[in-house]
Amino acid sequence: MGRRRNPVFAPRERDIQASLLEYWRVLGVAGSLVAACPNAHSHGQAGLTPGLFDLVVLSPKLGDRTGWLELKRSDGKLSTAQNTFRLMLIALGAPYTVAYGIDQAIRALEEWGAVRPQARAAA
């Protein structure tokens, strides 16, 4: 049996997504929405777009803009298609975040006003 390249534990992206969606269900702001874009393994399937980010975010704070959230493990990297989508979001001025781990994802939802901010431990 071969050695694992990265022995550090990092939750799978789908586990991060499930935790983040539950976090929003508990602490979500009225009038907000955090929804999955089920697009995994979109290779040639009608209606699916390679590179589309994992979550779409709507909130009163974002107004008529839509936030896009890509979830990555702490050691994850964007695919070429995801980077192309990221560049499109930049060109359009759309809010987006590539979050490495649950903490960065929660911060993005707080900044976009989709969840109530929680007290942070003093450093």
C-alpha positions in Angstrom: 0.0 0.0 0.0 1.4 3.4 -1.0 1.8 6.4 1.3 -0.7 9.1 1.5 0.6 12.4 0.1 -1.2 14.5 2.7 -1.8 12.8 6.0 -3.4 16.0 7.4 -7.2 15.5 8.0 -9.3 17.9 5.9 -13.1 17.4 5.7 -14.5 16.6 2.3 -16.1 19.5 0.4 -19.6 17.9 0.6 -19.2 17.7 4.4 -18.2 21.3 4.5 -21.2 22.2 2.4 -23.6 20.2 4.6 -22.3 21.9 7.7 -22.5 25.3 6.2 -26.1 24.8 5.0 -27.1 23.6 8.5 -25.3 26.7 10.0 -27.4 28.9 7.7 -30.6 27.0 8.6 -29.9 27.8 12.3 -28.5 31.4 12.0 -29.8 32.6 8.7 -31.1 36.1 8.3 -34.7 36.5 7.3 -35.0 37.1 3.5 -31.7 35.3 2.8 -31.1 32.1 0.8 -28.1 29.8 0.6 -28.6 27.1 -2.0 -26.5 24.4 -3.5 -25.8 24.2 -7.2 -25.7 20.4 -7.7 -23.2 20.4 -10.5 -20.6 17.8 -9.5 -19.4 15.6 -12.4 -21.1 17.8 -15.0 -19.2 16.3 -17.8 -21.5 16.8 -20.8 -24.8 16.5 -18.9 -27.5 18.8 -20.3 -28.0 21.9 -18.1 -24.9 21.5 -16.0 -22.0 23.9 -16.3 -18.4 22.8 -15.5 -16.9 25.3 -13.0 -20.1 26.6 -11.6 -19.5 27.4 -7.9 -21.0 25.3 -5.1 -23.5 27.7 -3.5 -25.5 30.7 -4.5 -26.2 33.3 -1.8 -29.0 35.9 -1.7 -29.5 38.3 1.2 -31.0 41.7 1.9 -27.4 43.1 2.4 -26.5 42.0 -1.2 -29.6 43.5 -2.6 -30.0 42.7 -6.2 -26.6 41.0 -6.4 -26.0 37.3 -6.1 -23.1 35.9 -4.1 -21.3 32.8 -5.3 -19.4 30.6 -2.9 -16.9 27.9 -3.9 -16.0 25.5 -1.0 -12.6 23.9 -0.9 -10.8 21.7 1.6 -7.9 23.4 3.2 -5.6 21.8 0.7 -7.9 22.2 -2.3 -7.3 24.0 -5.6 -9.6 25.5 -8.2 -10.1 23.6 -11.4 -9.4 25.3 -14.7 -13.2 25.6 -15.2 -13.7 27.0 -11.7 -11.0 29.6 -12.3 -12.7 30.6 -15.6 -16.0 31.0 -13.8 -14.2 33.1 -11.1 -12.7 35.4 -13.8 -16.3 35.9 -15.2 -17.5 36.9 -11.8 -14.7 39.4 -11.4 -15.5 40.8 -14.9 -19.1 41.2 -13.9 -18.4 42.6 -10.5 -20.3 39.8 -8.8 -19.6 39.0 -5.1 -17.8 35.7 -4.8 -15.5 33.9 -2.3 -13.4 30.8 -2.6 -13.5 29.5 0.9 -10.9 27.1 2.2 -12.6 25.3 5.1 -15.8 26.1 7.1 -14.5 29.1 8.9 -13.8 31.1 5.7 -17.2 30.1 4.4 -19.0 31.3 7.5 -17.1 34.6 7.4 -18.3 35.1 3.8 -21.9 34.5 4.8 -21.5 36.9 7.7 -20.0 39.6 5.4 -22.8 39.1 2.8 -25.4 39.4 5.6 -26.9 35.9 5.0 -26.2 34.8 8.7 -26.1 36.6 12.0 -22.5 37.2 13.1 -21.5 35.2 16.1 -19.3 36.4 19.0 -15.7 35.6 18.3 -13.3 34.4 21.0 -10.8 37.0 22.1 -7.4 36.4 20.8 
